[in-house]
Amino acid sequence: MDDEQRPAEWEGRITVDPAVSVGKPVIKGTRLSVEYILDLLAGGHSIDELLESWPHISREDVLACITYARDTVREIRVLDHKVRV
């Protein structure tokens, strides 16, 4: 895996502070929450579009949001495996 494909480490880039954004994980030094960045990406915005809108964040910050979400989801355990249709 080359550097372009390697997931960004989120430690040091994503912070949680009860005084900032009600304690939601945010990109360090901003009020941009991981949730908001993921919502934008899921809604079809590209990383480049995010960087144009917020030039003070980096590509690595956005990738750190994705990596943070991945690591958080890894910790979730589903107790009820029934699928409802």
C-alpha positions as CSV (number, residue, x, y, z in Angstrom):
1,M,0.0,0.0,0.0
2,D,1.6,3.3,-1.0
3,D,1.2,6.6,0.9
4,E,-1.7,7.8,-1.3
5,Q,-3.8,4.7,-0.3
6,R,-2.7,4.5,3.4
7,P,-5.4,5.6,5.8
8,A,-4.5,8.7,7.8
9,E,-3.9,8.3,11.5
10,W,-6.5,10.2,13.4
11,E,-4.8,10.6,16.7
12,G,-3.5,14.2,16.9
13,R,-5.9,15.3,14.2
14,I,-9.3,14.5,15.8
15,T,-10.1,15.8,19.3
16,V,-12.9,15.7,21.7
17,D,-13.5,18.6,24.1
18,P,-16.8,19.1,26.0
19,A,-16.4,22.8,25.4
20,V,-16.2,22.5,21.6
21,S,-19.2,21.4,19.6
22,V,-20.9,19.8,22.6
23,G,-18.1,17.2,22.9
24,K,-18.4,15.8,19.4
25,P,-15.2,14.7,17.7
26,V,-13.8,17.6,15.6
27,I,-10.8,18.3,13.4
28,K,-8.3,19.7,15.8
29,G,-8.3,23.5,16.0
30,T,-11.7,23.8,14.3
31,R,-15.4,23.3,15.0
32,L,-15.8,21.0,12.0
33,S,-17.1,17.8,13.4
34,V,-16.3,14.4,12.1
35,E,-20.0,13.8,11.7
36,Y,-20.4,16.9,9.5
37,I,-17.5,16.0,7.3
38,L,-18.8,12.5,6.8
39,D,-22.3,13.9,6.0
40,L,-20.8,16.0,3.3
41,L,-18.8,13.2,1.8
42,A,-21.8,10.9,2.0
43,G,-23.8,13.6,0.3
44,G,-21.5,13.5,-2.7
45,H,-19.0,16.2,-1.9
46,S,-15.4,15.4,-2.9
47,I,-12.4,15.9,-0.6
48,D,-11.2,18.6,-3.0
49,E,-14.5,20.5,-2.6
50,L,-14.1,20.4,1.2
51,L,-10.6,21.7,0.9
52,E,-11.8,24.5,-1.3
53,S,-14.5,25.4,1.2
54,W,-12.2,25.2,4.3
55,P,-8.6,25.9,3.1
56,H,-7.4,25.7,6.7
57,I,-7.9,21.9,6.9
58,S,-5.8,19.4,5.0
59,R,-6.5,16.2,3.0
60,E,-5.0,14.3,5.9
61,D,-7.6,15.9,8.2
62,V,-10.5,14.7,6.1
63,L,-9.0,11.2,5.8
64,A,-8.5,11.2,9.5
65,C,-12.3,11.7,9.9
66,I,-12.9,8.7,7.8
67,T,-10.3,6.6,9.7
68,Y,-11.8,7.8,13.0
69,A,-15.3,6.6,11.9
70,R,-13.8,3.3,10.7
71,D,-12.1,2.7,14.1
72,T,-15.3,3.7,16.0
73,V,-17.5,1.3,14.0
74,R,-15.0,-1.5,14.6
75,E,-15.9,-1.1,18.3
76,I,-19.7,-1.6,17.8
77,R,-21.1,-5.0,18.6
78,V,-24.5,-5.8,17.2
79,L,-26.6,-7.9,19.6
80,D,-29.7,-8.5,17.5
81,H,-28.8,-9.9,14.0
82,K,-32.4,-10.1,12.9
83,V,-33.1,-8.2,9.7
84,R,-36.5,-6.6,9.3
85,V,-37.9,-6.0,5.9
